[in-house]
Amino acid sequence: MTSLCVIVPIYNVEPYLEECLDSLLHQEIDDYEVILVNDGSTDGSQRIIDRYVAAYPRIFRAVWQENQGLSAARNTGLTYCTKEFVAFLDSDDFISENGYSAVLSAMQKDNADIGVFESVWRYPDGRQEHRPTLPPFLGEFNVRTSILSHCSANNRIFRTSLWRESGWQFPVGLWYEDLAIIPAFSTLTDRIFLYPFPLHQYRQREGSIMSRGKYSPRCMEIIPACQNVYSLLHGKGFEAELEYLLTFQLCYYASFRFLAFQKYEEIRTCLAALAALYPHWEQNGYYKERPFLFRFYCRLLRRGHVRLASLLAKCRGKN
C-alpha cells in the first residue's frame, strides 16, 4: 500500500488556509497524513489548524514552533514524516482534487522515486496561467532536463528515503530555498516521472515572500542559493545542465527583479558570481538553443549595457 505525507508550513495565511486544507481532504489515499507546521503565526491560523485536527484526526497532525521561516518549517515536518512518499504544499496554495492520488498511481506504475507535475499560477485579478514545468525548448522530460524544470518543492512527490539517505535539508534562513536544493535531486535517482497535468494551484499575492511588487535586499540571496545547488550538483555528471541553470537564474531571471527597481549594481554582482563559476557560459549548448533575443539580452547584460537591456525588457513587457 502506497503511503503519503504532505507537509504544510504555515505562517499568517488565515485568509487562504481553509482552501488549502480542504483541497488536502479531497485525496483518495488510504495511508495518508498531513503535517501542519505552524511557524509562529500571529493571526488566526492556529484556530483553523485546531479545528481541522479535531474534525479529521486521522489525517491532520499539528506541530507548532517559534517563527524560523519556510525552510525550517519544512525541515521540521520532515522529522515527523513516517510515510513512503512525501510532498510539500505552501499554505496559501492548494492542490486539485485527487491530484496527489493520480500522481502516486502513475509513479507506482513506473516505480518512480520522484513525480513531477504542472502548476497553475493564480493571480489576484482572477487570471490563471499554466506555465509548463519543463520549458518547451528542452523537448523530452528526462533526468537531465528535470534539472532545468520549474524548481519548486510544491509540484513534486518524493520518495521519503531520498531525503533520509542524502541527509539534505532546505537551507534555513535563505530565500530561493527551492532553487538551492530541488534540482540536485536528479543526482539521487534516474527514476523521475512527469505527470503532464496542472494540479498545483500556485497563488500569486501581494505580501508573499517572492512578490514582485516590492524589493528587498534579500533578493540577493539568489547568489548563495545558486552556490548551494552548485555544491550539490557540480562534478556529478550534469555540468551542462548546471551551467545553464545558473546562467538562467543569475543572468536572465534575476535581472528582471533588479531592473524593475533600477538595481544595476546588483545585476553586476550576480553576473560576477556566475562568471566565477562558469566564465564561458555563453558557450553552453542549452544557451545556444535559446532564441536570438534571449541571447542578445543576456549579452547586453554581460557587456555592461544594463540600461539597454532594461529598454529591451520593457519593449518585450518583461518589467
C-alpha positions as CSV (number, residue, x, y, z in Angstrom):
1,M,0.0,0.0,0.0
2,T,1.4,3.4,-1.0
3,S,1.5,6.0,1.8
4,L,1.9,9.8,1.5
5,C,2.8,12.5,4.0
6,V,2.1,16.2,3.0
7,I,4.0,18.8,4.9
8,V,2.3,22.2,5.1
9,P,4.3,25.1,6.5
10,I,2.0,27.8,7.9
11,Y,2.7,31.4,8.7
12,N,0.0,34.1,8.8
13,V,-2.1,32.8,6.0
14,E,-5.5,32.8,7.7
15,P,-7.5,34.0,4.6
16,Y,-6.2,31.1,2.4
17,L,-5.6,28.2,4.8
18,E,-9.1,26.7,4.7
19,E,-9.0,26.3,0.9
20,C,-5.6,24.7,1.2
21,L,-6.7,22.2,3.9
22,D,-10.0,21.4,2.1
23,S,-8.1,20.5,-1.0
24,L,-6.0,18.1,1.0
25,L,-9.1,16.3,2.2
26,H,-10.1,15.5,-1.4
27,Q,-7.4,12.9,-2.0
28,E,-8.2,9.2,-2.2
29,I,-5.2,7.8,-0.4
30,D,-5.6,5.1,2.2
31,D,-2.4,5.7,4.2
32,Y,-2.2,9.4,4.3
33,E,-1.2,12.2,6.7
34,V,-0.9,15.9,6.6
35,I,1.6,17.6,9.0
36,L,0.7,21.2,9.7
37,V,3.7,23.1,10.9
38,N,2.6,26.4,12.4
39,D,5.8,28.6,12.1
40,G,4.8,31.0,14.9
41,S,1.8,32.6,13.2
42,T,0.3,35.6,14.9
43,D,-3.0,35.7,13.1
44,G,-5.9,33.2,13.4
45,S,-4.2,30.3,11.6
46,Q,-3.8,28.2,14.8
47,R,-7.6,28.3,15.3
48,I,-8.1,26.9,11.8
49,I,-5.5,24.3,12.4
50,D,-7.1,23.2,15.7
51,R,-10.5,22.9,14.0
52,Y,-9.2,20.6,11.2
53,V,-7.2,18.4,13.6
54,A,-10.2,18.0,15.8
55,A,-12.5,17.2,12.8
56,Y,-10.1,14.9,10.9
57,P,-7.6,13.5,13.5
58,R,-6.8,10.5,11.1
59,I,-5.4,12.9,8.5
60,F,-4.1,16.1,10.2
61,R,-1.3,16.4,12.7
62,A,-0.3,19.8,14.2
63,V,3.2,21.0,15.1
64,W,4.0,24.4,16.5
65,Q,7.4,26.2,16.6
66,E,8.8,29.6,17.0
67,N,9.0,31.6,13.7
68,Q,12.1,30.3,11.8
69,G,11.0,30.6,8.2
70,L,9.7,28.4,5.4
71,S,12.7,26.1,5.2
72,A,12.9,25.4,8.9
73,A,9.1,24.6,8.9
74,R,9.5,22.2,6.1
75,N,12.6,20.6,7.8
76,T,10.6,20.2,11.0
77,G,7.8,18.5,9.1
78,L,10.3,16.1,7.6
79,T,11.3,14.9,11.0
80,Y,7.7,13.8,11.7
81,C,7.2,12.1,8.3
82,T,6.7,8.3,8.6
83,K,5.3,7.6,5.1
84,E,6.9,6.1,2.0
85,F,6.4,9.3,0.0
86,V,6.4,13.0,0.9
87,A,5.1,16.1,-0.7
88,F,5.2,19.8,0.3
89,L,2.4,22.3,-0.1
90,D,2.6,26.0,0.8
91,S,-0.4,27.0,2.9
92,D,-1.6,29.8,0.5
93,D,-1.7,27.3,-2.4
94,F,-3.9,24.3,-2.9
95,I,-3.9,21.0,-4.9
96,S,-6.5,19.8,-7.4
97,E,-9.0,17.1,-6.3
98,N,-7.3,13.7,-6.3
99,G,-4.1,15.3,-7.7
100,Y,-1.8,13.5,-5.3
101,S,-3.7,10.3,-5.8
102,A,-3.3,10.4,-9.6
103,V,0.5,11.2,-9.4
104,L,1.1,8.4,-6.9
105,S,-0.8,5.9,-9.0
106,A,1.3,6.8,-12.1
107,M,4.5,6.7,-10.0
108,Q,3.7,3.2,-8.9
109,K,3.4,2.0,-12.5
110,D,6.8,3.5,-13.4
111,N,8.4,2.6,-10.0
112,A,9.4,6.3,-9.8
113,D,11.2,8.0,-6.9
114,I,10.1,11.5,-7.9
115,G,6.8,12.5,-9.5
116,V,6.7,16.0,-11.0
117,F,3.5,17.7,-12.1
118,E,2.3,21.0,-13.5
119,S,1.3,24.2,-11.8
120,V,-1.4,26.9,-12.5
121,W,-0.4,30.4,-11.5
122,R,-3.4,32.2,-10.0
123,Y,-3.4,36.0,-9.8
124,P,-5.4,38.3,-7.6
125,D,-7.4,39.7,-10.5
126,G,-8.7,36.2,-11.3
127,R,-6.3,35.4,-14.1
128,Q,-4.9,31.9,-14.4
129,E,-1.8,30.9,-16.2
130,H,-0.4,27.5,-16.9
131,R,3.4,27.8,-17.1
132,P,4.9,24.5,-18.3
133,T,7.1,22.8,-15.7
134,L,9.5,22.0,-18.5
135,P,10.3,24.8,-20.9
136,P,9.2,23.7,-24.4
137,F,12.7,24.2,-26.0
138,L,14.0,21.4,-23.8
139,G,11.9,18.8,-25.5
140,E,11.6,15.5,-23.7
141,F,11.4,15.3,-19.9
142,N,14.2,13.1,-18.5
143,V,16.7,13.0,-15.7
144,R,18.8,15.8,-17.3
145,T,16.1,18.1,-18.3
146,S,14.4,17.7,-15.0
147,I,17.3,19.8,-13.5
148,L,16.0,22.7,-15.7
149,S,12.3,22.2,-14.9
150,H,10.5,24.6,-12.7
151,C,12.3,24.1,-9.4
152,S,9.5,24.1,-6.9
153,A,9.1,21.7,-3.9
154,N,5.3,22.2,-4.3
155,N,4.9,20.4,-7.7
156,R,6.7,17.2,-6.7
157,I,6.2,14.0,-4.7
158,F,9.4,12.4,-3.4
159,R,10.2,9.0,-2.1
160,T,11.0,9.9,1.5
161,S,14.1,7.7,1.6
162,L,15.8,10.2,-0.8
163,W,15.7,12.8,1.9
164,R,16.7,10.4,4.7
165,E,19.6,8.8,2.9
166,S,21.0,12.1,1.4
167,G,20.7,13.9,4.7
168,W,19.7,17.0,2.7
169,Q,17.5,19.8,4.2
170,F,16.2,23.1,2.9
171,P,18.7,25.8,3.8
172,V,17.4,27.7,6.7
173,G,17.1,31.5,6.6
174,L,17.6,31.7,2.8
175,W,15.3,32.9,0.1
176,Y,15.2,30.8,-3.1
177,E,15.3,27.7,-0.9
178,D,13.8,25.5,-3.7
179,L,16.4,26.6,-6.2
180,A,19.1,25.8,-3.7
181,I,18.3,22.1,-3.4
182,I,15.4,20.8,-5.6
183,P,17.4,20.5,-8.9
184,A,20.1,18.4,-7.2
185,F,17.6,15.5,-6.5
186,S,18.3,14.4,-10.1
187,T,21.7,13.2,-8.9
188,L,20.0,10.8,-6.5
189,T,17.8,8.8,-8.9
190,D,17.1,8.4,-12.6
191,R,13.5,7.3,-11.9
192,I,11.8,10.7,-12.3
193,F,8.4,10.9,-13.8
194,L,6.4,13.8,-15.3
195,Y,2.7,13.8,-14.9
196,P,1.7,16.4,-17.5
197,F,-1.4,17.9,-15.9
198,P,-1.8,21.1,-13.9
199,L,-2.5,20.0,-10.3
200,H,-0.7,22.5,-8.1
201,Q,-2.6,25.8,-7.8
202,Y,0.0,28.4,-7.1
203,R,-1.4,31.6,-5.7
204,Q,0.3,34.9,-6.5
205,R,-0.4,37.5,-3.9
206,E,1.0,40.8,-2.5
207,G,2.8,40.2,0.7
208,S,4.2,36.8,-0.2
209,I,7.9,36.3,0.2
210,M,8.6,36.5,-3.5
211,S,6.1,39.1,-4.5
212,R,7.5,41.1,-7.5
213,G,5.7,44.3,-6.3
214,K,8.3,45.1,-3.8
215,Y,12.1,45.0,-3.5
216,S,14.1,43.5,-0.6
217,P,17.9,43.3,-0.3
218,R,17.2,39.6,0.3
219,C,16.7,39.2,-3.4
220,M,20.5,39.0,-3.5
221,E,20.2,35.6,-1.7
222,I,19.7,34.1,-5.2
223,I,23.5,34.0,-5.3
224,P,24.1,31.8,-2.2
225,A,21.1,29.7,-3.4
226,C,22.9,29.1,-6.7
227,Q,26.1,28.4,-4.9
228,N,24.4,25.8,-2.8
229,V,22.9,23.9,-5.7
230,Y,26.3,24.2,-7.4
231,S,27.9,22.5,-4.5
232,L,25.4,19.6,-4.7
233,L,25.4,19.1,-8.5
234,H,29.0,20.0,-9.5
235,G,31.1,17.1,-10.6
236,K,28.1,14.7,-10.7
237,G,27.9,14.4,-14.5
238,F,25.4,17.2,-15.1
239,E,27.7,20.1,-15.8
240,A,26.0,21.4,-18.9
241,E,22.6,21.4,-17.2
242,L,24.0,23.1,-14.1
243,E,25.8,25.7,-16.1
244,Y,22.6,26.6,-17.9
245,L,20.5,26.6,-14.7
246,L,22.8,29.1,-13.1
247,T,23.0,31.2,-16.3
248,F,19.2,31.4,-16.5
249,Q,18.9,32.2,-12.8
250,L,21.8,34.7,-12.3
251,C,21.7,36.4,-15.7
252,Y,18.2,36.2,-17.0
253,Y,15.7,35.6,-14.2
254,A,17.4,37.8,-11.5
255,S,17.9,40.7,-13.9
256,F,14.1,41.3,-14.2
257,R,13.6,41.7,-10.5
258,F,16.6,44.1,-10.2
259,L,15.8,46.1,-13.3
260,A,12.3,46.8,-12.0
261,F,13.9,48.7,-9.2
262,Q,17.0,50.1,-11.1
263,K,19.3,47.9,-9.0
264,Y,22.1,47.9,-11.6
265,E,24.9,47.1,-9.3
266,E,23.1,44.0,-8.0
267,I,22.9,42.7,-11.6
268,R,26.6,43.2,-12.0
269,T,27.2,41.3,-8.7
270,C,25.0,38.4,-10.0
271,L,26.9,38.2,-13.2
272,A,30.2,38.3,-11.4
273,A,29.1,35.3,-9.3
274,L,28.1,33.4,-12.5
275,A,31.4,34.2,-14.2
276,A,33.3,33.0,-11.1
277,L,31.7,29.5,-11.6
278,Y,31.3,29.4,-15.4
279,P,33.3,32.1,-17.2
280,H,32.4,30.7,-20.6
281,W,28.6,30.3,-20.0
282,E,27.8,31.9,-23.4
283,Q,29.2,28.7,-25.0
284,N,26.7,26.5,-23.2
285,G,24.7,24.2,-25.5
286,Y,21.4,24.9,-23.9
287,Y,22.0,28.6,-24.0
288,K,22.8,28.4,-27.7
289,E,19.5,26.8,-28.4
290,R,17.6,29.8,-27.0
291,P,16.1,32.5,-29.3
292,F,18.3,35.3,-30.5
293,L,16.5,38.0,-28.4
294,F,17.1,35.9,-25.2
295,R,20.8,35.6,-26.1
296,F,21.1,39.3,-27.1
297,Y,19.5,40.4,-23.9
298,C,22.0,38.3,-21.8
299,R,24.8,39.5,-24.0
300,L,23.9,43.2,-23.3
301,L,23.9,42.4,-19.5
302,R,27.3,40.6,-19.7
303,R,28.9,43.5,-21.5
304,G,27.6,46.0,-19.0
305,H,24.9,47.6,-21.2
306,V,22.4,47.3,-18.3
307,R,20.2,50.3,-19.4
308,L,20.0,49.0,-23.0
309,A,19.0,45.6,-21.6
310,S,16.4,47.4,-19.5
311,L,14.9,49.1,-22.5
312,L,14.8,45.8,-24.4
313,A,13.0,44.2,-21.4
314,K,10.4,47.0,-21.3
315,C,9.8,46.6,-25.0
316,R,9.1,42.9,-24.5
317,G,6.9,43.6,-21.5
318,K,9.2,41.9,-19.0
319,N,9.1,44.5,-16.3
